[in-house]
């Protein structure tokens, strides 16, 4: 996409981002936040993980303190994409870290999206607005994520696995 093109302008408007931000990211410059990347993926109507390299079929070990970490601009929230499904499959897996008192509110994902959560450490309150649940270590929760939903750490630090299942 050429900088300044109508499609570039339209994408920037739909994602509520400056055209200069898109130009910098397209050129491989800058360090986008989770919110910026989610805005772009939502504007393009694609799963978040499509913005990253293709999945690989070889074995991969990612230790707890490794991986490409993306931070939030709006809360003390970070994510590491652990795995991206190959084409034709519909599952993305993330390790989420959230500090006590931090709340991460999420807009609805595309229609039919379901989130699967398993708590690894600490406790968290999460799920759809009006139907959130408190989870502790080892708890699993499956819920529709095509509605507003949120995550709030109840312990000093919570780590959970989040699998996002989508139709694409």
C-alpha positions, 0 to 999 in steps of 0.5 A: 500500500502506498503512503497517502493512497485512498485505501491508506487514508480509509484504513487510518480513519477506520482504525482511528489512527493517524496516517503517519502512524500507519506509514511508520508501521508499514516502514517497519519503524515504531513500537505499536501498542496492543491497542494500535495493533487491535485497531488495525486488525479490527479495521481490516476485519482480520484476527489479531494474529494475522498481523504477525509472521506465519505459523511454523510446523516445527517445535518451539519452546518459549520460556516464561520470560521469553517471547515478543511482549506487547504492552498496553497504552491504557493499563498495566497489561501485556501479551505474548503471542505464543502460537498462531494457527496455520491457514484453515485453522482458527485458534490463536494462543496467548500468555497474558500477564496482568498486575493487580488493580489493572483492568483491560476492557476489550471491545467485541471481537468479530461475530462468533469469536470465543475465548478460552482462558486457563489461569496459571498463576494468581486470580482474575475476574474476566468475561463478558460484561455482566457475566464475568467470573472470578477464576483461580489457578487451574480454572478454565472459562469459555465465553463469547467474545463478540460482546464487550468483555474485560480482564481484572487482576485480583491478585498481585500478578495473574498469568493466564493462557488465552485461546481466541477461536475465530471463524477465519 
